Amino acid sequence: MGIVFDPFKDELFHALKDKGTFLNNKSIHVSDVDSLSNSLVATGFPFRKKEMIGPYLKAFKGIFSLVSDIRRAGSAAIDLAYIASGRVEGFFELNLSPWDIAAGSLLITEAGGVITDFGGGGEFLSTGNVVAGNRVVQPVILEIVRKVFEGIVER
């Protein structure tokens, strides 16, 4: 089970393995937007590793040039919940803590989305490096992030 609560909007996102994802007890799914130019992407700045700002901004620029816009809400857990609910199509961030990612990863997968580490694998809880989104946007973000951060950070 994974749970994310947004107290400002009084929204409770929850997922049960093999049972789906819900927002205030209503079933939700990732966005079906299939055009990058119509996609909204969320991110967070590498505040714990400020020395990574150069590569981060390179990835940001590459992604920004392909999508409608990029947002920074301030909470990775809520950003991941927003992917599960279809409010945004993609997300990337590095050096997160497991508690930032764990619930959101289940929300996303149960809602039909994809979440990986920077190498495309499943080690995001240990590396803290995450690329998530719907099945159209996530692979494109992953390709850009992989190229930029390869050899610089753990997958």
C-alpha positions as CSV (number, residue, x, y, z in Angstrom):
1,M,0.0,0.0,0.0
2,G,1.1,3.5,-0.7
3,I,-0.4,6.7,0.6
4,V,0.2,10.4,-0.2
5,F,-1.8,13.1,1.5
6,D,-1.9,16.7,0.3
7,P,-3.2,18.7,3.3
8,F,-3.5,21.9,1.3
9,K,-6.1,20.4,-1.1
10,D,-7.4,17.8,1.3
11,E,-6.6,15.1,-1.2
12,L,-5.7,11.5,-0.3
13,F,-4.0,9.4,-2.9
14,H,-3.7,5.7,-2.2
15,A,-2.8,2.6,-4.1
16,L,-3.1,-1.1,-3.3
17,K,-0.9,-3.6,-5.0
18,D,-2.8,-5.2,-7.9
19,K,-6.0,-3.2,-6.9
20,G,-5.4,0.2,-8.6
21,T,-4.8,3.9,-7.5
22,F,-7.4,6.2,-6.0
23,L,-7.8,9.9,-5.2
24,N,-10.3,10.4,-2.4
25,N,-11.6,6.9,-3.1
26,K,-12.2,7.5,-6.8
27,S,-10.1,5.4,-9.3
28,I,-7.5,7.4,-11.2
29,H,-5.0,6.7,-14.0
30,V,-2.0,8.3,-15.6
31,S,-2.6,10.8,-18.4
32,D,-3.3,9.5,-21.9
33,V,-1.6,12.6,-23.5
34,D,0.5,11.1,-26.2
35,S,2.2,14.3,-27.6
36,L,5.3,15.6,-25.9
37,S,4.5,19.1,-26.9
38,N,1.3,18.9,-24.9
39,S,2.9,17.3,-21.9
40,L,3.5,18.9,-18.5
41,V,6.6,17.7,-16.5
42,A,7.4,18.2,-12.9
43,T,10.8,18.3,-11.3
44,G,12.8,19.4,-8.3
45,F,16.2,21.1,-8.1
46,P,19.2,19.2,-6.8
47,F,19.3,21.1,-3.5
48,R,21.1,18.3,-1.6
49,K,23.8,18.2,-4.3
50,K,24.2,21.7,-5.6
51,E,27.3,20.7,-7.5
52,M,25.0,18.8,-9.9
53,I,23.3,22.0,-11.1
54,G,25.2,22.1,-14.4
55,P,24.1,18.6,-15.6
56,Y,20.7,19.1,-14.1
57,L,20.2,22.3,-16.1
58,K,21.4,20.5,-19.3
59,A,18.7,17.8,-18.7
60,F,16.1,20.5,-17.9
61,K,16.9,22.4,-21.1
62,G,16.7,19.2,-23.2
63,I,13.3,18.2,-21.7
64,F,11.9,21.8,-21.6
65,S,12.5,22.2,-25.3
66,L,10.2,19.2,-26.0
67,V,7.3,19.6,-23.6
68,S,4.6,22.2,-23.0
69,D,6.0,23.3,-19.6
70,I,7.9,22.3,-16.5
71,R,6.7,22.8,-12.9
72,R,8.3,22.7,-9.5
73,A,5.8,22.0,-6.7
74,G,8.2,21.4,-3.9
75,S,7.2,17.8,-3.0
76,A,8.4,14.8,-4.9
77,A,5.7,12.7,-3.3
78,I,2.9,15.0,-4.5
79,D,4.6,15.3,-8.0
80,L,4.4,11.5,-8.2
81,A,0.8,11.4,-7.1
82,Y,0.0,14.0,-9.8
83,I,1.5,11.7,-12.4
84,A,-0.8,8.9,-11.1
85,S,-3.8,11.2,-11.3
86,G,-3.0,12.4,-14.8
87,R,-2.3,16.0,-13.8
88,V,1.3,15.9,-15.2
89,E,2.8,13.5,-17.7
90,G,6.4,13.2,-16.4
91,F,8.8,13.8,-13.6
92,F,12.6,13.6,-13.0
93,E,14.7,14.3,-10.0
94,L,18.0,13.1,-8.4
95,N,19.1,12.3,-4.9
96,L,15.7,11.8,-3.3
97,S,15.2,9.8,-0.1
98,P,13.2,6.6,-0.2
99,W,10.3,8.2,1.7
100,D,10.0,10.7,-1.1
101,I,9.5,8.0,-3.7
102,A,8.1,4.8,-2.2
103,A,4.4,5.5,-2.0
104,G,4.4,7.4,-5.3
105,S,6.1,4.6,-7.1
106,L,3.1,2.3,-6.3
107,L,0.6,5.0,-7.1
108,I,2.2,5.4,-10.6
109,T,2.6,1.7,-11.4
110,E,-1.0,0.9,-10.3
111,A,-2.3,3.8,-12.3
112,G,-0.6,2.5,-15.5
113,G,2.6,4.6,-15.5
114,V,6.3,3.9,-15.4
115,I,8.9,4.7,-12.9
116,T,12.6,3.9,-13.2
117,D,16.1,4.9,-12.0
118,F,18.3,7.0,-14.4
119,G,19.5,3.8,-16.0
120,G,16.0,2.5,-16.8
121,G,16.0,0.0,-13.9
122,G,14.3,-0.4,-10.6
123,E,16.9,0.8,-8.2
124,F,15.4,4.3,-7.7
125,L,14.7,3.7,-3.9
126,S,18.4,3.1,-3.3
127,T,19.9,5.7,-5.7
128,G,17.2,8.3,-5.2
129,N,17.4,9.1,-8.9
130,V,13.9,8.9,-10.5
131,V,12.3,9.3,-13.9
132,A,8.5,8.7,-14.0
133,G,5.6,9.3,-16.2
134,N,3.0,7.9,-18.6
135,R,4.2,5.4,-21.2
136,V,4.8,8.0,-23.9
137,V,6.7,10.7,-21.9
138,Q,8.7,8.6,-19.4
139,P,10.9,7.0,-22.1
140,V,11.8,10.3,-23.7
141,I,12.7,11.9,-20.4
142,L,14.7,8.8,-19.5
143,E,16.7,9.0,-22.7
144,I,17.7,12.6,-22.1
145,V,18.5,12.1,-18.4
146,R,20.5,8.9,-19.1
147,K,22.7,10.7,-21.6
148,V,23.3,13.7,-19.4
149,F,24.0,11.9,-16.1
150,E,25.7,8.7,-17.4
151,G,28.9,8.3,-15.6
152,I,28.2,11.2,-13.3
153,V,25.6,9.7,-10.9
154,E,24.4,6.3,-9.9
155,R,21.6,5.1,-12.1
